[in-house]
Amino acid sequence: MKTVNLKGEGLTLDDIINVAYNDYKVCLTEDAREKVKKSRAIVDDIVDKNKIVYGITTGFGKFSDVTITGEQCKTLQRNLIISHACGVGRKFPKEVVRTIMLLRANNLAKGYSGIRLSVLETLLDMLNKGVHPSIPEKGSLGASGDLAPLAHMVLPMLGEGEAEFQGEILSGKEAMEKAGVSQVELVAKEGLALINGTQVMTSVGSLALYKAIELLKLSDITAAMTIEALRGIKDAFDPRVHEVRPHKGQVQTAKNILALLDGSSFATRQGELRVQDAYALRCVPQVHGASKDAINYVKERVETEINSVTDNPIVFENGDVISGGNFHGQPMALSFDFLGIAASEIANISERRLERLVNYQLNDLPPFLVKNGGLNSGFMITQYAAAALVSENKVLAHPASVDSIPSSANQEDHVSMGTIAARKSLEIVNNVTRVLATELMAACQAIDFRDGLKLGKGTQEVYNIVRSKVGFIEEDTVMYKELDKCEELLTSGEILKAVEEKVKVEI
């Protein structure tokens, strides 16, 4: 059985993908178990001695000055969950929900939250048995963490809310019973420990990041195909050009393009057909490279966040319980806005390359890459659709993190909007995928109009795979079906896997 062991540290993006998409099981290490028990003992001592500590024996937010004692603690924790479950909108897909549960469990496994081990094990039992709480996409301000959506995650643990189990949406109570997972009664600190953190924004953003990393590699591959289709000039990718402006992403992109084009007779040299290419071809290293540098920055932030304590208050080993602000999503909000902007630019330049492929005024190919133009429209409207996605991305790329609306009677007077930033970045990445698929399909069509030339070491592999699923468009056909096939080749990893057997593409 494939398993991810949680200890509060060392969790990777690959671990997330395996749990989210590949149904890996998740369990706690023995060291994590001991840390959780010790942290809980500190909370029990606070309750037994009636000490006044925020979130344990007080209310929350503006009600932090209200003291809660005895049996009221249980009522307080339940009330916290049911009152905070105010989410709205479409439900997050299964892979996002699984990631949310995983990241929240890893946060709790660090042993700074004061939750009972049995409650954490219930959360993991749900994850391993496929009880996926119904969590609405909207309703989080991103500080104090993702309160509303995380409250929806907890509802089935209390026999409330709804959850998906074995393909059915059931009441939380029924889903837990069918899966054989026991419900829990929360005690002091536990409700807050389950919902006070950045796991929703980080989950959505992590999945967007993983897709973006793959897309950046595919963007180089697709650009190389277009360079060949348009008989582009290789000199612009000469290592010497990039060594004198040594941004890492730029240097790597130029290296990737030359490796993909190795052996090509489609690609030309400076002065052979023209002196220089348009920016959409010539500046691929500078544009793709900048996005790579941005996304590598985001990756560092995500890897830090998924192994961090974002709880409040934080229970330290020496018994100190400190109320701070680690739940604030600003580090992730800025990162996911940056991710969205970086991904958006990949579609932006891809659509411009697509335009150069279909516009006969900019190339020496048949108008809109089709025979019998006029009777056939060919690739004309594929560029329309790509342009629509690029325009939508420009709207979505407006940063969410620059906004803040005070809440909780101005106690929580600056918030991150990080979950909105993450959701937007994922939407942008999905749009980028379709734009790249469109460019790739058009590039293959253009290549077929040229005879007697040889593709590069890497691009030949791409062409072969595309042509195995998507044929030359001889006359107008139902275009979205062909584009869907091409997009599937990108998202399935088939193209990237085949290319990397011949040429290593890195970001």
C-alpha positions in Angstrom: 0.0 0.0 0.0 1.4 3.4 -1.0 1.6 5.7 2.0 2.6 9.2 3.0 3.9 9.4 6.5 3.0 12.7 8.3 5.3 14.2 10.9 4.6 17.9 10.4 7.7 18.4 8.2 9.2 17.1 5.0 5.9 17.0 3.1 6.4 17.7 -0.6 4.5 18.8 -3.6 4.7 15.2 -4.9 3.2 13.9 -1.7 0.3 16.3 -2.2 -0.3 15.1 -5.7 -0.1 11.4 -4.7 -2.7 11.9 -2.0 -4.9 14.3 -4.1 -5.0 12.3 -7.3 -3.6 8.8 -6.6 -5.4 8.0 -3.3 -2.2 7.3 -1.3 -3.0 6.5 2.3 -1.8 8.8 5.1 -0.6 7.9 8.6 1.2 9.6 11.5 4.7 8.8 12.5 5.3 7.7 16.1 7.2 10.9 16.8 4.3 13.0 15.6 1.9 11.0 17.8 4.0 11.8 20.9 4.2 15.5 20.1 0.4 15.7 19.7 -0.1 13.9 23.1 2.3 16.3 24.8 0.6 19.3 23.3 -2.8 18.1 24.4 -1.6 17.5 28.0 -0.7 21.2 28.2 -4.2 22.2 27.1 -5.8 19.8 29.6 -3.7 21.4 32.4 -4.9 24.9 31.4 -8.6 23.8 31.5 -8.1 21.9 34.8 -6.6 25.0 36.4 -9.2 27.4 34.9 -6.4 29.6 33.4 -7.6 32.3 31.1 -6.1 31.6 27.7 -7.4 32.8 24.3 -9.2 30.1 22.3 -9.1 27.6 25.1 -11.1 29.2 27.9 -12.3 32.4 26.1 -14.4 33.2 23.1 -13.0 34.0 19.7 -12.3 37.2 17.7 -14.0 40.1 19.3 -15.4 37.8 22.0 -11.8 37.0 23.3 -12.7 38.9 26.5 -15.5 36.5 27.3 -14.4 33.7 29.7 -15.7 30.1 29.1 -15.4 27.5 31.8 -16.3 23.8 32.4 -18.8 22.1 30.2 -19.3 25.3 28.3 -16.0 24.5 26.5 -17.6 21.6 24.6 -20.5 23.8 23.6 -18.1 26.6 22.5 -16.2 24.3 20.2 -19.3 22.9 18.5 -20.8 26.3 18.2 -17.6 27.6 16.6 -17.8 25.0 13.8 -21.5 25.2 13.0 -21.6 29.0 13.2 -18.5 29.4 11.0 -19.7 27.1 8.3 -20.9 30.0 6.1 -19.4 29.0 2.8 -21.1 29.6 -0.5 -20.7 28.6 -4.1 -19.7 25.5 -6.0 -18.1 22.7 -4.0 -14.3 22.2 -4.3 -13.5 19.1 -6.3 -12.3 15.9 -4.6 -8.6 16.5 -5.2 -8.8 19.9 -3.5 -10.7 18.5 -0.5 -8.2 15.7 -0.1 -5.4 18.2 -0.1 -7.1 20.4 2.4 -7.5 17.4 4.8 -3.9 16.3 4.2 -2.4 19.8 4.9 -4.6 20.4 8.0 -3.5 17.0 9.4 0.2 17.8 8.7 -0.2 21.1 10.5 -1.7 19.3 13.5 1.0 16.6 13.4 3.6 19.2 14.3 2.3 19.1 17.9 1.6 22.8 18.5 -2.2 22.8 18.3 -3.3 21.1 21.5 -5.7 18.7 19.7 -6.4 15.2 21.0 -4.7 12.4 19.0 -8.1 10.7 18.6 -9.5 13.7 16.8 -6.6 13.9 14.4 -6.8 10.2 13.7 -10.5 10.7 12.9 -9.6 13.3 10.2 -7.0 10.9 8.8 -9.5 8.0 8.9 -11.9 10.1 6.8 -9.2 10.8 4.3 -8.1 7.2 4.0 -11.6 5.8 3.7 -12.7 8.4 1.2 -15.1 10.6 3.2 -14.7 13.9 1.5 -16.6 16.8 3.2 -18.5 19.1 0.9 -16.6 22.4 1.1 -17.9 25.5 -0.8 -15.3 27.5 -2.7 -16.2 30.9 -1.4 -16.4 32.6 2.0 -12.8 32.9 3.2 -11.0 36.2 3.8 -7.7 34.3 4.3 -7.2 35.6 7.9 -7.9 34.3 10.5 -7.0 31.6 8.1 -9.7 29.8 6.0 -12.3 29.7 8.8 -15.5 29.2 6.8 -14.3 26.4 4.4 -12.4 24.6 7.1 -15.5 24.6 9.3 -17.3 22.8 6.4 -14.4 20.3 6.5 -15.1 19.6 10.2 -18.9 19.4 10.0 -19.1 15.6 9.0 -16.8 14.9 12.0 -19.7 16.1 14.2 -22.4 14.3 12.1 -23.3 17.6 10.4 -23.0 19.0 6.9 -22.5 16.8 3.8 -19.8 14.6 2.4 -19.0 12.6 -0.7 -18.5 8.9 -0.2 -18.1 6.4 -3.0 -19.5 8.8 -5.5 -22.6 9.9 -3.5 -23.3 13.1 -1.7 -24.6 12.1 1.7 -25.4 13.8 4.9 -22.2 14.0 7.0 -23.7 11.6 9.6 -24.6 9.0 6.9 -21.3 9.3 5.2 -19.4 8.7 8.4 -21.5 5.8 9.3 -21.3 4.1 5.9 -17.5 4.5 6.0 -17.2 3.2 9.5 -15.7 6.3 10.9 -16.7 7.4 14.4 -17.9 10.9 15.0 -16.3 13.1 17.6 -17.3 15.5 20.3 -14.8 18.4 20.4 -13.4 19.7 23.7 -11.4 22.8 24.6 -9.2 24.2 21.8 -10.1 21.5 19.2 -12.5 23.4 17.1 -10.1 26.3 16.7 -7.2 23.9 16.0 -9.2 22.4 13.1 -10.2 25.6 11.3 -7.6 28.3 12.1 -5.0 28.1 9.3 -4.2 28.6 5.6 -4.8 25.1 4.4 -7.6 25.9 1.9 -5.7 28.6 0.0 -2.5 26.5 0.2 -4.3 23.4 -1.1 -5.8 25.1 -4.1 -2.6 27.0 -4.8 -0.5 23.9 -4.5 -2.5 22.1 -7.2 -2.3 25.2 -9.4 1.5 25.4 -8.8 2.0 21.7 -9.8 0.0 22.2 -13.0 1.9 25.4 -13.7 5.3 23.7 -13.4 4.2 21.1 -15.9 2.9 23.8 -18.2 6.1 25.8 -18.1 7.9 22.8 -19.6 5.2 22.3 -22.1 5.3 26.0 -23.1 8.9 25.6 -24.1 8.0 22.4 -26.1 5.1 24.2 -27.8 7.2 27.3 -28.6 9.8 25.1 -30.2 7.2 23.6 -32.4 6.0 27.0 -33.5 9.6 28.2 -34.1 10.0 25.3 -36.5 6.6 25.8 -38.2 7.5 29.5 -38.8 11.1 28.7 -39.7 12.4 30.7 -36.8 15.9 31.8 -36.1 18.0 29.8 -33.7 20.6 32.4 -33.1 18.4 34.2 -30.5 18.8 31.2 -28.3 22.7 31.2 -28.4 23.9 30.6 -24.8 26.2 33.6 -25.1 23.2 35.9 -25.4 21.8 34.7 -22.1 25.0 34.3 -20.2 25.4 38.1 -20.3 21.9 38.5 -18.7 22.0 35.4 -16.5 18.5 35.2 -15.1 18.2 31.5 -14.3 14.8 30.9 -16.0 16.0 32.8 -19.2 19.2 30.8 -19.4 17.3 27.5 -18.9 14.6 28.3 -21.4 17.2 29.0 -24.2 18.9 25.8 -23.3 15.6 23.9 -23.6 14.7 25.4 -26.9 18.1 24.5 -28.5 17.9 21.0 -27.1 14.4 20.5 -28.5 15.5 21.9 -31.9 18.7 19.8 -32.1 19.0 18.4 -35.6 16.2 20.5 -37.1 16.3 21.7 -40.6 13.1 23.7 -40.1 14.9 26.2 -37.8 17.0 28.8 -39.6 20.0 30.9 -39.0 20.2 34.7 -38.7 20.1 36.2 -42.3 19.2 32.9 -44.0 15.5 33.9 -44.5 15.3 37.0 -42.4 17.4 39.0 -40.1 15.3 38.6 -36.9 12.0 37.2 -35.7 9.1 38.9 -33.9 9.3 39.1 -30.1 6.8 36.2 -29.7 9.6 33.9 -31.0 12.8 35.7 -30.3 11.9 36.6 -26.7 10.7 33.2 -25.6 13.6 32.8 -23.1 13.0 36.2 -21.6 9.2 35.8 -21.2 9.1 32.1 -20.3 12.1 32.5 -18.2 10.6 35.3 -16.1 7.6 33.1 -15.4 9.8 30.2 -14.4 11.7 32.4 -11.9 8.4 33.6 -10.5 7.0 30.1 -10.1 10.1 28.7 -8.6 9.8 31.5 -6.0 6.2 30.4 -5.3 7.3 26.8 -5.0 9.7 27.8 -2.2 6.9 29.6 -0.4 4.5 26.7 -0.7 7.0 24.1 0.5 7.5 26.3 3.6 3.8 26.8 4.2 2.8 23.2 3.9 5.2 22.3 6.7 4.4 25.3 9.0 2.3 25.9 12.0 -0.6 28.2 11.0 -2.6 27.6 14.1 -3.6 30.1 16.9 -2.9 30.2 19.7 0.3 28.2 19.5 1.0 25.7 22.3 4.7 25.5 23.0 6.5 22.6 24.7 7.4 24.6 27.8 3.7 25.4 28.4 3.6 28.8 26.9 0.5 29.5 24.8 1.0 32.5 22.6 -1.7 34.2 20.5 0.0 35.4 17.3 -0.9 35.7 13.6 0.5 32.7 11.8 -3.0 32.1 10.4 -2.7 35.2 8.3 -2.5 34.3 4.6 -0.5 37.2 3.3 2.6 35.1 2.3 0.4 32.8 0.3 -1.9 35.5 -1.1 1.1 37.4 -2.6 2.6 34.2 -3.9 -0.6 33.0 -5.6 -1.2 36.3 -7.2 2.3 36.1 -8.5 1.6 32.6 -9.7 -1.5 33.8 -11.6 0.4 36.7 -13.2 3.3 34.4 -14.2 1.0 31.8 -15.7 -1.1 34.4 -17.5 1.9 35.7 -19.4 2.6 32.2 -20.8 -0.8 32.2 -22.4 -0.3 35.8 -23.5 2.8 35.1 -25.6 1.4 31.7 -26.7 -1.6 33.4 -28.3 0.7 35.8 -30.1 2.6 32.8 -31.6 -0.7 31.3 -32.6 -1.7 34.5 -34.4 1.6 34.3 -36.3 0.7 30.8 -37.3 -2.8 31.5 -38.6 -2.3 35.0 -40.0 -1.1 34.8 -43.6 0.0 38.4 -43.5 2.6 37.4 -41.0 3.9 34.1 -42.6 4.2 32.2 -45.8 1.5 29.7 -45.0 -2.1 29.3 -46.3 -4.5 31.6 -44.6 -5.8 30.1 -41.3 -3.8 26.9 -42.1 -6.4 25.4 -44.3 -6.7 24.4 -48.0 -9.7 25.9 -49.9 -9.9 28.9 -47.6 -13.3 30.6 -47.8 -15.1 27.3 -48.1 -13.2 26.3 -45.0 -12.4 28.5 -42.0 -9.6 26.3 -40.7 -8.0 27.6 -37.6 -9.6 31.1 -37.8 -11.8 30.8 -34.7 -9.3 28.8 -32.6 -7.4 32.1 -32.3 -10.6 33.8 -31.3 -11.2 31.3 -28.5 -7.6 31.6 -27.3 -7.8 35.4 -27.3 -10.9 35.1 -25.2 -9.1 33.0 -22.6 -6.1 35.4 -22.6 -8.4 38.3 -22.1 -10.1 36.5 -19.2 -6.7 35.8 -17.7 -5.9 39.5 -17.7 -8.9 40.2 -15.6 -8.3 37.2 -13.3 -4.6 38.2 -12.8 -5.6 41.4 -11.0 -4.2 40.7 -7.5 -6.6 39.8 -4.8 -4.0 40.5 -2.1 -4.2 44.2 -2.5 -7.7 44.2 -1.1 -8.7 44.0 2.6 -12.1 44.3 4.3 -12.1 44.4 8.1 -14.1 41.8 10.0 -15.1 40.7 13.5 -15.9 44.3 14.7 -12.5 45.5 13.4 -10.6 43.0 15.6 -9.5 41.3 12.4 -8.8 44.6 10.5 -6.5 43.4 7.8 -7.1 40.2 5.8 -5.2 38.6 2.9 -7.9 37.4 0.4 -5.4 34.6 -0.2 -8.0 32.0 -1.0 -9.4 34.2 -3.8 -5.9 34.6 -5.1 -5.4 30.8 -5.1 -8.7 30.1 -6.8 -8.0 32.7 -9.5 -4.5 31.2 -10.1 -6.0 27.8 -10.7 -8.5 29.1 -13.2 -5.8 31.0 -15.0 -3.6 27.8 -15.2 -6.5 25.9 -16.7 -7.1 28.6 -19.3 -3.4 28.5 -20.2 -3.6 24.8 -20.8 -6.2 25.3 -23.5 -4.2 28.1 -25.2 -1.1 26.0 -25.3 -3.0 23.1 -26.7 -4.4 25.4 -29.5 -0.9 26.6 -30.4 0.5 23.1 -30.5 -2.3 21.8 -32.8 -1.8 24.8 -35.1 2.0 24.3 -35.2 1.6 20.7 -36.2 -0.9 21.8 -39.0 1.6 24.4 -40.2 4.5 21.9 -40.2 2.5 19.7 -42.5 2.4 22.4 -45.1 6.2 22.2 -45.4 8.0 19.4 -47.3 11.5 18.1 -47.3 12.5 19.4 -43.8 13.5 17.6 -40.7 12.1 18.2 -37.2 14.3 18.5 -34.1 15.3 15.8 -31.7 12.6 16.7 -29.2 10.0 18.2 -31.5 9.8 15.1 -33.6 8.5 13.2 -30.6 5.9 15.9 -30.0 4.7 15.8 -33.5 4.5 12.0 -33.6 2.3 11.9 -30.4 0.0 14.7 -31.6 -0.5 13.1 -35.0 -1.3 9.7 -33.3 -4.4 11.4 -31.8 -5.1 14.5 -33.9 -4.9 14.3 -37.7 -4.2 17.0 -40.3 -7.3 19.2 -40.7 -8.0 18.7 -44.4 -11.4 20.4 -44.3 -13.5 22.0 -41.5 -14.5 19.6 -38.7 -16.0 19.9 -35.2 -12.9 21.7 -33.9 -13.5 21.5 -30.1 -13.2 17.8 -30.2 -9.8 17.9 -31.8 -8.7 20.6 -29.4 -9.9 18.5 -26.5 -7.7 15.6 -27.7 -4.7 17.9 -27.9 -5.4 19.3 -24.4 -5.6 15.8 -23.0 -2.2 15.0 -24.4 -0.9 18.0 -22.4 -2.7 17.2 -19.1 -2.1 13.5 -19.2 1.7 14.0 -19.2 2.0 11.9 -22.3 3.8 14.5 -24.4 6.2 15.6 -21.6 7.1 12.0 -20.8 7.9 11.1 -24.4 10.0 14.3 -24.9 11.9 13.8 -21.7 13.0 10.4 -22.8 14.9 12.2 -25.6 15.5 15.7 -24.2 15.5 16.9 -20.6 13.3 20.0 -20.2 13.7 21.9 -17.0 12.5 25.0 -15.4 
